[in-house]
Amino acid sequence: MNDIHVHGLQYFVIIAEQKKKNKFLNLLGEFGARGIETVYAHGSMSPSAIAAAFGLEAEQGKVMLTCLLQNEKAKKLIDVLYNEYKFDKPNTGIAFSVSVEGIAF
């Protein structure tokens, strides 16, 4: 097994509504993402009388997209998600990245 060190690489994660999956997959492609993986999941909010009274709905269909991105592209993508897709607002999505110091093959 070879240990190949790649500097400036981020493991990038987007969690959002399933209906927005294709939009975010296209966006990842525009940013040069590699090794994209799609996982379907359910949200954790459960409907209740109080939530219904305030008009809140339980969004259960979620998608988690993971990939590898270069450092600079990951930073730019975070800006796009927060500024254009309003990820800073509740119930819009979550995005984060983790630095990858090396990959073993």
Secondary structure as UniProt FT lines:
FT   STRAND          3..4
FT   STRAND          9..17
FT   HELIX           18..20
FT   HELIX           21..30
FT   TURN            31..32
FT   STRAND          34..42
FT   HELIX           49..53
FT   TURN            54..55
FT   STRAND          61..70
FT   HELIX           71..83
FT   TURN            87..88
FT   TURN            90..91
FT   STRAND          94..100
FT   STRAND          103..104
//
